[in-house]
Every structure is written in structure tokens, then in C-alpha cells.
Amino acid sequence: MITGKGGPADAVPPSPRSSAIRAGFFVGVPLIPIVGGFVGLLNVLHMFGDGRRQCYHDRFADTVVVVVPPKPPAAPQPTAPPELAAA
């Protein structure tokens, strides 16, 4: 998970505080009797109604998940044929 308000260009890993808030939301909410499961479900469903696709745990931790495209594979290095390498 990466945080960054401007997109992948300024994305940085979340701080320990933000990580603790996000994790605490997942651990703490289900422990609430009767309403914990309902609140957890609302948390996940909220991302479909939000333009930034943030769940409640992202809002509380002030994080945004950004998708960073994978780097293209490195070009293969040319190698000399064995008969030229020995010369």
C-alpha cells in the first residue's frame, strides 16, 4: 500500500501511525458486539460510493491507495557468439 495525495509521482509508504490506524480499524471494529460486522461491511462498501475509492480506514488514516505501473523489463544485454568471444 502506498500513500500519496497527488498520485504515483509523490507516493510514499504510510507512516507507522497511519499503518497502526488502518490495522486497528480492521482488528478493533469486528470486536464490537452486534454492530462490528455491520460496520466492517459498510467500511468496504463505502469505497464504491467514493470517487477516490477510499474506505473508512483510509479516511481515518489519511491514506490513499495508488496503483503504480510495473517497470518494463530490462533490455537483454547483447552477448558475443562463443567463436568471437575466444578471439
ROSE-4610 file (N, C-alpha, C; in Angstrom, 1 decimal, always signed):
// ROSE-4610
residu = [M/M/M/I/I/I/T/T/T/G/G/G/K/K/K/G/G/G/G/G/G/P/P/P/A/A/A/D/D/D/A/A/A/V/V/V/P/P/P/P/P/P/S/S/S/P/P/P/R/R/R/S/S/S/S/S/S/A/A/A/I/I/I/R/R/R/A/A/A/G/G/G/F/F/F/F/F/F/V/V/V/G/G/G/V/V/V/P/P/P/L/L/L/I/I/I/P/P/P/I/I/I/V/V/V/G/G/G/G/G/G/F/F/F/V/V/V/G/G/G/L/L/L/L/L/L/N/N/N/V/V/V/L/L/L/H/H/H/M/M/M/F/F/F/G/G/G/D/D/D/G/G/G/R/R/R/R/R/R/Q/Q/Q/C/C/C/Y/Y/Y/H/H/H/D/D/D/R/R/R/F/F/F/A/A/A/D/D/D/T/T/T/V/V/V/V/V/V/V/V/V/V/V/V/V/V/V/P/P/P/P/P/P/K/K/K/P/P/P/P/P/P/A/A/A/A/A/A/P/P/P/Q/Q/Q/P/P/P/T/T/T/A/A/A/P/P/P/P/P/P/E/E/E/L/L/L/A/A/A/A/A/A/A/A/A]
num = [1/1/1/2/2/2/3/3/3/4/4/4/5/5/5/6/6/6/7/7/7/8/8/8/9/9/9/10/10/10/11/11/11/12/12/12/13/13/13/14/14/14/15/15/15/16/16/16/17/17/17/18/18/18/19/19/19/20/20/20/21/21/21/22/22/22/23/23/23/24/24/24/25/25/25/26/26/26/27/27/27/28/28/28/29/29/29/30/30/30/31/31/31/32/32/32/33/33/33/34/34/34/35/35/35/36/36/36/37/37/37/38/38/38/39/39/39/40/40/40/41/41/41/42/42/42/43/43/43/44/44/44/45/45/45/46/46/46/47/47/47/48/48/48/49/49/49/50/50/50/51/51/51/52/52/52/53/53/53/54/54/54/55/55/55/56/56/56/57/57/57/58/58/58/59/59/59/60/60/60/61/61/61/62/62/62/63/63/63/64/64/64/65/65/65/66/66/66/67/67/67/68/68/68/69/69/69/70/70/70/71/71/71/72/72/72/73/73/73/74/74/74/75/75/75/76/76/76/77/77/77/78/78/78/79/79/79/80/80/80/81/81/81/82/82/82/83/83/83/84/84/84/85/85/85/86/86/86/87/87/87]
x = [+0.8/+0.0/+0.9/+0.5/+1.3/+0.3/+0.9/+0.1/+0.6/-0.3/+0.1/-1.1/-1.2/-2.4/-2.4/-1.2/-1.1/-1.0/-0.9/-0.8/+0.5/+0.8/+2.0/+3.3/+3.4/+4.6/+5.1/+4.2/+4.6/+4.3/+4.0/+3.6/+4.8/+4.5/+5.4/+4.7/+5.5/+4.9/+4.2/+3.2/+2.5/+3.4/+3.1/+3.9/+3.4/+4.2/+3.8/+2.5/+2.2/+0.9/-0.2/-0.1/-1.2/-1.4/-0.3/-0.4/-1.1/-0.8/-1.5/-3.0/-3.3/-4.8/-5.5/-4.9/-5.6/-5.7/-4.7/-4.7/-5.7/-5.7/-6.6/-8.0/-8.3/-9.7/-10.1/-9.3/-9.6/-9.7/-8.9/-8.9/-9.9/-10.1/-11.0/-12.5/-12.8/-14.2/-14.9/-14.4/-15.1/-15.3/-14.5/-14.7/-15.9/-16.5/-17.6/-18.8/-19.4/-20.6/-21.7/-22.4/-23.6/-23.3/-22.8/-22.6/-21.3/-20.3/-19.0/-19.0/-19.7/-19.7/-20.4/-21.5/-22.2/-21.3/-20.6/-19.7/-18.6/-18.0/-17.0/-17.5/-18.7/-19.3/-19.5/-20.0/-20.1/-18.8/-17.7/-16.4/-16.0/-16.2/-15.8/-16.7/-18.0/-18.9/-18.7/-18.2/-18.0/-17.1/-16.2/-15.3/-16.0/-17.1/-17.8/-18.6/-18.8/-19.6/-18.7/-17.4/-16.4/-15.6/-15.4/-14.7/-13.2/-12.7/-11.3/-11.1/-12.2/-12.2/-11.6/-11.9/-11.4/-12.4/-12.0/-12.8/-12.6/-13.4/-13.3/-11.9/-11.3/-10.0/-9.0/-9.1/-8.3/-8.5/-9.7/-10.0/-9.5/-9.7/-9.2/-7.7/-7.0/-5.5/-4.9/-5.8/-5.4/-4.4/-4.9/-4.1/-4.9/-4.2/-4.8/-4.0/-4.7/-4.0/-3.9/-2.7/-2.4/-1.8/-2.1/-1.6/-0.4/+0.7/+2.0/+2.2/+2.3/+2.5/+3.9/+3.9/+5.2/+6.3/+7.5/+8.6/+8.7/+9.0/+9.2/+10.5/+10.5/+11.7/+12.9/+14.1/+15.3/+15.6/+16.2/+16.6/+17.7/+17.6/+18.7/+20.0/+21.1/+22.4/+22.9/+23.5/+24.0/+25.2/+25.3/+26.4/+27.1/+28.4/+29.1/+29.0/+28.9/+28.9/+30.2/+30.2/+31.3/+32.6/+32.4/+33.6/+34.3/+33.5/+34.1/+34.7/+34.1/+34.5/+35.9/+36.3/+37.6/+38.7/+38.3/+39.4/+39.9]
y = [-1.2/+0.0/+1.2/+2.2/+3.4/+4.6/+5.6/+6.8/+7.9/+8.8/+10.0/+10.7/+11.9/+12.7/+13.1/+13.2/+13.7/+12.6/+11.4/+10.2/+9.5/+8.6/+7.8/+8.6/+9.8/+10.6/+11.0/+11.3/+11.7/+10.7/+9.4/+8.4/+8.0/+7.8/+7.3/+6.3/+5.4/+4.4/+5.1/+4.5/+5.1/+5.2/+6.1/+6.3/+5.1/+4.9/+3.8/+4.2/+5.5/+5.9/+5.6/+5.9/+5.6/+4.1/+3.3/+1.9/+1.3/+1.9/+1.4/+1.7/+2.9/+3.3/+2.3/+2.1/+1.2/-0.2/-0.7/-2.1/-2.1/-1.1/-1.1/-1.1/-0.4/-0.4/-1.9/-2.6/-4.0/-4.9/-4.7/-5.6/-5.1/-3.8/-3.3/-3.4/-3.0/-2.9/-4.3/-5.4/-6.7/-7.1/-6.6/-6.9/-6.3/-5.3/-4.6/-5.5/-5.9/-6.8/-6.2/-7.1/-6.8/-6.0/-4.8/-3.9/-4.0/-4.7/-4.8/-5.3/-6.4/-6.9/-6.0/-5.3/-4.4/-3.2/-2.6/-1.5/-1.9/-3.1/-3.6/-3.7/-4.2/-4.3/-2.9/-2.0/-0.6/+0.0/-0.3/+0.1/-0.2/-1.5/-2.0/-1.4/-1.4/-0.9/+0.6/+1.3/+2.8/+3.1/+2.3/+2.6/+2.7/+2.0/+2.0/+3.3/+4.1/+5.3/+6.5/+6.3/+7.4/+7.5/+8.8/+9.0/+8.6/+8.7/+8.3/+6.8/+6.1/+4.7/+4.5/+5.4/+5.3/+4.6/+3.6/+3.1/+3.9/+3.7/+4.5/+4.4/+3.2/+3.1/+3.9/+4.1/+5.0/+6.5/+6.9/+8.2/+8.5/+7.6/+7.9/+7.9/+7.1/+7.1/+8.1/+8.9/+9.9/+9.2/+8.1/+7.4/+7.2/+7.1/+6.9/+5.8/+4.8/+3.7/+4.1/+4.1/+4.4/+3.2/+3.0/+1.9/+2.4/+1.8/+2.2/+1.1/+1.5/+0.6/-0.1/-1.4/-2.1/-1.5/-1.6/-1.2/-2.2/-1.7/-2.6/-3.4/-4.6/-5.5/-4.8/-5.1/-4.5/-5.2/-4.4/-4.9/-6.0/-7.1/-8.0/-7.5/-7.8/-7.3/-8.2/-7.6/-8.4/-9.2/-10.4/-11.2/-11.6/-11.8/-12.2/-13.7/-14.1/-15.6/-16.2/-17.5/-18.1/-18.1/-18.2/-18.2/-16.8/-15.7/-14.4/-14.0/-14.6/-14.3/-14.8/-16.0/-16.6/-15.8/-15.1/-14.4/-13.2]
z = [+0.0/+0.0/+0.0/-0.8/-0.9/-0.7/-0.1/+0.1/-0.7/-1.1/-1.9/-2.4/-2.1/-2.5/-3.9/-4.5/-5.9/-6.9/-6.5/-7.4/-7.2/-8.2/-8.0/-7.9/-8.5/-8.6/-7.2/-6.3/-4.9/-3.9/-4.3/-3.4/-2.5/-1.2/-0.2/+0.6/+1.3/+2.1/+3.3/+3.9/+5.0/+6.2/+7.1/+8.3/+9.3/+10.3/+11.3/+11.9/+12.2/+12.8/+11.9/+10.6/+9.6/+9.5/+9.5/+9.4/+10.6/+11.8/+13.0/+13.0/+12.5/+12.5/+11.5/+10.3/+9.4/+10.0/+10.6/+11.1/+12.3/+13.2/+14.3/+13.9/+12.8/+12.3/+11.9/+11.3/+10.9/+12.1/+13.1/+14.3/+15.3/+15.5/+16.5/+16.2/+15.0/+14.6/+14.7/+14.2/+14.4/+15.8/+16.7/+18.2/+18.8/+18.2/+18.8/+18.7/+19.8/+19.7/+18.9/+18.2/+17.4/+16.2/+16.3/+15.2/+14.4/+15.0/+14.4/+13.0/+12.7/+11.4/+10.4/+10.9/+10.0/+9.6/+10.6/+10.4/+9.4/+9.6/+8.7/+7.3/+7.1/+5.8/+5.2/+6.0/+5.5/+5.1/+5.8/+5.5/+4.1/+3.8/+2.4/+1.4/+1.6/+0.6/+0.3/+1.3/+1.1/-0.1/-0.4/-1.5/-2.8/-3.0/-4.3/-4.4/-3.4/-3.5/-3.4/-3.3/-3.1/-4.4/-4.9/-6.1/-6.0/-4.8/-4.6/-4.2/-4.1/-3.7/-2.4/-1.4/-0.1/+0.8/+1.6/+2.7/+3.9/+4.9/+6.2/+6.8/+6.7/+7.3/+6.6/+5.3/+4.5/+4.9/+5.1/+5.5/+6.9/+7.9/+9.2/+9.3/+8.5/+8.5/+7.5/+6.8/+5.8/+4.7/+4.2/+3.2/+1.9/+0.8/-0.5/-1.1/-1.6/-2.4/-3.8/-4.3/-5.7/-6.4/-7.7/-8.4/-9.2/-8.9/-9.6/-10.7/-12.0/-13.0/-12.9/-13.2/-13.1/-14.1/-13.7/-14.6/-15.7/-16.9/-18.0/-17.8/-18.3/-18.1/-18.8/-18.2/-18.8/-20.1/-21.0/-22.3/-22.1/-22.9/-22.7/-23.3/-22.6/-23.0/-24.1/-25.2/-26.3/-25.8/-26.3/-26.0/-27.3/-27.3/-28.5/-28.6/-29.9/-30.1/-29.5/-29.1/-28.5/-29.4/-30.7/-31.5/-31.6/-31.4/-31.3/-29.9/-28.9/-27.5/-27.3/-27.9/-27.6/-28.4/-29.4/-30.2/-29.6]
